Each structure stands twice: as structure tokens, then as C-alpha cells.
């Protein structure tokens, strides 16, 4: 057993905390007094940027304990891993849709000409392979999003996973609608 009861230990700790608080309070008064004296002597007059608007570039969503770290990284052109990963996800998603648009244009140009059954079969295989690759890319994007969410310091800015089925339906609809339109135009020509 300890020498003191629980209540006595709490009183001792509270007394120590009071003395630390008194010291901290007196230090704060000392600093404030120095600032007031400096103001009275005019040390703060004609400072660079006086009267200009202050631009706060702090992120209100970043944890306060990481603010200094992020500022140092930013000032030295570094970014946290999860920020770089977020940029990579955005770039990959943009590249994915550009590639889908490029393939759509390829499909439209394929149906502008009259094609043999062999060419059509080869084209259908190529289209099926493109859809398969799209599905793999979306799965990789979901893996990156999961990685981003694991490294993200706060849940408020995490990203939702892509619904692969919905995204694939969008890709297929984009391409098939363009192909049907091109096929309709081609039939009118021939």
C-alpha cells in the first residue's frame, strides 16, 4: 500500500499543479508587459506590411499538432504522402476518362468505313479487351483510394471507393452510344 490515501495523493498533485499554473500565469504577465512597453516605445510602428490584409493560408481541417510540420514541408516543396497520393488518384481518374474518350473516338472511326466480318470480329475482341483493362484500372484506383484513406490524417477528407460496376456501365454506355450513332450514320451513307 502507499503511504498516502487516494485523496491525499490527489491533493498533493493538485498543489503541485497550482504552483506550475501560477508560474505559467506570471510568465504570461511578464511577456505581456514586455509587449506593452515595446508598443509604447513605438517598436511596432512602421512595420513591413502594416495596414495590409493578412492572408491566412492554413488549412482549417489539418490537425493543429501537424500544422508546423506541414508548413515546413510546404516551404521546402514537399507534400505529405497522402496528398501526393490524392493528386495521383485525380490524375489517374482523369487519364482513365481521357482513354475512354479516345477509345470511343476510335470506335466511331472504325464504323465510318465498311468492314469485313474478320475486321469486325477483331474489333469486338479489342473492345472486350479494352473493357477488361478498364475494370482492372478501376480496381487499381480503388486500391489507391483505400491506401489514401489509410494514410489520411482525418476521416473528414477521406474518399469514397468507386463503384466499379457503375463506372463500367458509364464507360460501356459512352462507347456503345457513340458506336450506334456512327453505325446509323454509316448505314445512311451506304
Helices and strands as residue ranges (DSSP letters): H 6-41, G 64-66, H 67-75, H 81-110, H 117-151, G 155-157, H 164-189
